[in-house]
Every structure is written in C-alpha cells, then in structure tokens.
Amino acid sequence: MSDGRLFEEVAEDLEARDLRSGGRGEGACPFGSCDGSGFIIDQDTNTASDCGCRAARIAAAHTRSLAGRIPRRYQGVSFDRPPVSDMARTAPDQIRAVRRYVRTVDANLDDGKGLWIQGDVGTGKTTLAMLVSKAALEAGRSVAIYSLPRLLNLLRESMDTESGMLTFMDRLTAVDLLHIDDLGAENQTDWVLEQLYSIVNRRYEDQRSIVITTNIADRAQLCEQVTPRTVSRLTEMCQELPLFGHDRRTERFSPA
C-alpha cells in the first residue's frame, strides 16, 4: 500500500472515530502507538515525537471545520420519495446514473470520480447532488457542501492572512467530496475565475471528487463564464448529467 493511500485510510478512520465521539477529537491511535494526542512521549528523555497518525489527525480536523451538513430542506431526500421518485419517470437515465454512483460511492470517491449535473432551473439538480452528498456522509466520508457564491465569500473572509487562505484551500482539497451548487451564478471577476480554477485544479491533481450543479448547459457559454481550463478539468473529473424540463418549484403554484 502506498504512503498516500495509508494516510487517507488513517484519516478516514480517525474521522469516523471522531464522529462517534461527537466531534471531541477523542479517537484512539489506529497504530496503538500514542495516547490519541498524535505524539509519542519518551519518558526516559522527556521528549515527544510525531506519531504516524498525527498528519492524518490534522487533515481530519481540517475537514470538520467545513460545511458538511445536508441542509434542512434536503435531509429527507430519497430515491423512493418525491421529487426523485417523480423524476425517475421523466429522467430515468439520470436517476439510474446517480443510483449507480451512490451504490459504489466509496469506490467513486477513492478514484476521484464526480458528477456534473447541468440543466434548466428547478429540474432537480440540487436534489440529485444532495443524494450523492448524503450517501457519502452515511458512508462515513468527509463532505463539504457550498453554493459557489457562499464558497467565494468564505474565501474572501479567509484572506485576512495568507496562511488563513492557504489553510482554507488545504481543507477544501483534503475533504473526500466537495459539493458545489450553482456554478456560474457568481459575478465574474479575474479573482473569482482564479479562485475557482485553483479549487478545481487542486482537487484534480489530488484526484478528489467533486459534484457540481449548474444552470449553464451550453459548453461555450460555460467556458466563457468559468474559463476553458476549468471546464476541461471538470470534464475529465466528472460524468456529465443533463437535466432539462420545466421548473418543478412552480408546479404547486400553477392553477389546476
């Protein structure tokens, strides 16, 4: 097993232990070498050295500070309930693709595979993306869920210090699944384009999964909005799922 894969497995184990302890950081050492602190104490010399689990503990702690909770509106989302059960009749291929991804979510996350759900407003893109994030969380994997405008605001807030921004970017890279909603909804500036590229590129290089939703289905328009180099990386990282149709949110307000 490579050192990188071992590190990831230790980090996942520590994260799962921490979740069971209520986020208090009380996970025991997976190697049985330290007391859970990440340091090995030599009583004879009164010195401490890093345990093999320390780097993984730091990575697990970083991911805990990200937004990894399913929003209240989507907490009950399921393949067996509306609107997803209704979508299975109107968009069967897309629902089957998401089912396949969820069924093997661990393998997909290990391989850095993601989903790119694109199409019209109100067709259920975010709902399908939440199914993926929910499955990843239930599998004990670390997930960060953001709308792109919110994510960019947090990046701006982290810019008070260079180390603050680098730390936040490191956390975005370390998380198993990064869920970005509303790609293309942001105001286009050189800073926004560079930050978006940095996020995607770092996850591309580390083979980390992304699930993305966007209302922009035309590739040329999306390239203009977020740059061709970002779109190129997303194309390689993600399976594209087009989702077109009428706005389901307005259905309940339509006259009978």
C-alpha positions in Angstrom: 0.0 0.0 0.0 1.3 3.5 -0.9 2.1 6.0 1.8 -0.6 8.3 0.3 -3.3 5.6 0.5 -2.3 4.6 4.0 -2.5 8.3 5.1 -6.1 8.5 3.6 -7.2 5.3 5.3 -5.8 6.5 8.7 -7.5 9.9 8.2 -10.8 8.3 7.4 -10.6 6.0 10.4 -9.8 8.9 12.7 -12.6 11.0 11.2 -15.1 8.1 11.8 -13.8 7.7 15.4 -14.2 11.4 16.0 -17.8 11.3 14.6 -18.6 8.6 17.0 -17.2 10.6 19.9 -19.4 13.6 19.0 -16.6 15.6 17.3 -14.5 15.9 20.5 -11.3 14.5 19.0 -11.1 11.5 21.3 -10.2 8.9 18.7 -7.6 6.3 19.7 -4.4 5.9 17.7 -5.0 3.5 14.8 -1.4 2.2 15.2 -1.7 1.8 19.0 1.5 4.0 19.3 0.3 7.1 21.1 -2.4 8.1 23.6 -4.6 9.7 20.9 -2.7 13.0 21.0 -0.7 12.4 17.9 2.6 12.4 19.8 4.7 9.6 21.1 6.2 10.5 24.6 9.6 9.2 25.6 9.5 9.2 29.4 13.3 8.5 29.7 14.3 11.5 27.7 11.2 13.6 28.4 10.8 14.3 24.6 7.9 13.9 22.2 7.9 12.9 18.5 5.2 12.8 15.9 3.2 9.6 15.8 2.3 8.1 12.4 -1.3 9.2 12.9 -0.6 12.9 13.6 -0.7 14.1 10.0 -4.0 12.3 9.4 -5.4 13.8 12.6 -4.6 17.3 11.3 -6.3 16.5 8.0 -9.4 15.1 9.7 -9.6 18.2 12.0 -9.4 20.5 8.9 -12.3 18.8 7.2 -14.5 19.1 10.3 -14.5 22.9 10.0 -16.2 22.8 6.6 -19.9 22.8 5.9 -20.6 19.1 5.9 -24.3 19.0 6.8 -27.2 18.4 4.5 -29.5 21.5 4.5 -32.8 21.0 6.3 -34.8 21.1 3.1 -32.9 18.1 1.7 -32.4 16.0 4.8 -35.2 13.6 3.9 -34.2 13.3 0.2 -34.6 9.7 -1.1 -34.9 7.8 -4.3 -38.2 6.5 -3.1 -39.8 9.9 -2.3 -40.9 12.8 -4.5 -39.5 14.7 -6.2 -36.9 12.0 -7.0 -39.5 9.2 -7.5 -41.3 11.5 -9.9 -38.0 12.3 -11.8 -37.5 8.6 -12.3 -40.3 8.7 -14.8 -39.2 11.9 -16.6 -35.4 11.5 -16.4 -34.8 7.8 -15.9 -31.3 7.7 -17.3 -30.1 10.5 -14.9 -31.7 8.8 -11.9 -30.1 5.5 -12.8 -26.7 7.2 -13.2 -27.0 8.7 -9.7 -28.1 5.4 -8.3 -25.0 3.7 -9.8 -22.8 6.4 -8.3 -24.3 6.2 -4.9 -24.3 2.3 -4.9 -20.5 2.4 -5.2 -19.8 5.8 -3.5 -16.7 4.6 -1.7 -15.0 3.4 -4.8 -16.0 6.5 -6.7 -14.6 8.8 -4.0 -11.4 6.7 -3.8 -11.0 7.1 -7.6 -11.7 10.8 -7.6 -14.8 10.4 -9.8 -17.5 13.0 -9.6 -20.8 14.2 -11.2 -21.6 17.3 -13.1 -25.4 17.9 -13.2 -26.4 20.6 -15.7 -29.7 22.0 -17.0 -32.7 24.2 -16.5 -33.8 26.0 -13.3 -35.9 23.9 -11.0 -35.4 20.5 -12.6 -34.0 18.8 -9.5 -30.2 19.2 -10.0 -29.5 20.2 -6.4 -31.8 17.4 -5.1 -29.7 14.8 -7.0 -26.5 16.3 -5.9 -27.7 16.1 -2.3 -28.5 12.4 -2.7 -24.8 11.9 -3.5 -23.6 14.0 -0.6 -26.0 12.3 1.8 -24.7 8.9 0.6 -21.1 10.0 1.2 -21.8 11.2 4.7 -23.7 8.0 5.5 -20.6 6.1 4.3 -18.5 8.0 6.9 -16.7 10.2 4.3 -16.0 13.8 4.7 -18.1 16.2 2.7 -18.2 20.0 2.2 -21.4 21.5 0.7 -21.5 25.0 -0.6 -23.2 27.2 -3.1 -20.4 28.8 -5.2 -21.3 32.4 -4.1 -21.1 31.3 -0.5 -17.8 29.5 -1.0 -16.3 32.5 -2.6 -17.4 34.7 0.2 -15.7 32.4 2.7 -12.5 32.6 0.6 -12.7 36.3 0.8 -13.1 36.2 4.5 -10.1 33.9 4.8 -7.9 36.4 3.0 -7.2 38.4 6.2 -3.9 36.5 6.3 -2.1 34.5 3.7 -1.9 31.5 6.0 -5.7 31.7 6.6 -6.5 31.4 2.9 -4.0 28.6 2.3 -5.4 26.7 5.3 -8.9 27.0 3.9 -7.8 25.9 0.5 -6.0 22.9 2.0 -9.2 21.9 3.8 -11.1 22.1 0.5 -8.6 19.9 -1.1 -8.5 17.3 1.8 -12.3 16.7 2.0 -13.4 13.5 0.3 -16.3 15.1 -1.6 -16.7 18.8 -2.5 -20.3 19.6 -3.4 -20.6 23.0 -5.3 -24.1 24.2 -6.2 -24.9 26.9 -8.8 -21.6 27.0 -10.7 -22.0 30.1 -13.0 -24.1 32.1 -10.5 -21.1 34.1 -9.3 -20.1 37.5 -10.5 -17.3 37.1 -13.0 -14.0 38.8 -12.0 -10.4 37.8 -12.5 -10.2 37.0 -8.8 -13.3 34.7 -8.9 -12.0 32.9 -12.0 -8.6 32.3 -10.5 -10.0 31.0 -7.2 -12.4 28.7 -8.9 -9.6 27.3 -11.1 -7.4 26.9 -8.0 -10.1 24.9 -6.2 -10.9 22.6 -9.2 -7.2 22.2 -10.2 -6.1 21.2 -6.7 -8.8 18.6 -6.5 -8.0 17.5 -10.0 -4.3 17.0 -9.1 -5.1 15.2 -5.9 -7.8 13.0 -7.6 -10.5 14.2 -5.2 -14.2 14.0 -6.2 -16.5 17.0 -7.0 -20.2 17.1 -7.5 -21.3 20.2 -9.3 -24.7 21.7 -10.4 -25.0 24.5 -12.9 -27.8 26.1 -14.9 -25.4 26.7 -17.8 -25.7 23.7 -20.2 -24.1 25.3 -23.2 -20.4 24.4 -23.1 -19.2 27.6 -24.9 -21.2 29.8 -22.5 -19.8 27.9 -19.5 -16.2 28.2 -20.9 -16.8 31.9 -21.2 -18.2 32.1 -17.6 -15.6 30.0 -15.8 -12.7 29.6 -18.4 -11.9 26.7 -20.7 -9.2 25.3 -18.4 -11.6 24.9 -15.5 -14.2 23.3 -17.8 -11.6 21.0 -19.2 -10.7 19.6 -15.8 -14.3 19.2 -14.7 -15.0 17.3 -17.9 -12.2 14.8 -17.1 -13.2 14.5 -13.4 -17.0 14.2 -13.7 -19.7 12.3 -15.5 -22.0 14.9 -17.1 -25.7 14.5 -16.5 -28.0 16.8 -18.4 -31.3 17.5 -16.7 -33.8 19.6 -18.7 -37.5 20.3 -18.3 -40.0 22.6 -16.6 -39.5 24.3 -13.2 -40.8 21.9 -10.6 -40.8 24.6 -8.0 -43.6 26.5 -9.8 -45.9 23.5 -10.2 -47.6 23.8 -6.9 -48.5 27.4 -7.8 -50.0 26.6 -11.2 -53.8 26.6 -11.5 -55.4 23.1 -11.5 
